[in-house]
Amino acid sequence: QVQLMESGGGSVQAGGSLRLSCVASGYRYSRYCMAWFRQAPGKERERVATLSNNGRTTSEDSVKGRFTISEDNAKNTLYLEMNSLKPEDTAMYYCAAGPLATDCRRVVFGVWGQGTQVTVSL
């Protein structure tokens, strides 16, 4: 069973940067989609970015040009590099794993981490 553990969250000022990490352990899909989601208080969870093991990435318009999803296969680690952070980026960030699909944005992600909090202040 795949387990995911996020880290790297924290409090930063607007304009700052953070890098989130998500370490995967246990059984892993041989072909997969990975993703970062976030959920702010009182709001629905939203997808931030996805990555497939063929290297294709997607990101939502709200973070495009500021956030980058990547992975280090040797370390079984997924990353989310976040630059030019804004107060509206404040949320709990989760990584998720699911089976490979033509478009990872359409995957039902079945494995989730516990989340890491990101807080951006003015």
Disulfide bonds with the S-S distance in Angstrom:
Cys22-Cys95 1.93
Cys33-Cys104 1.98
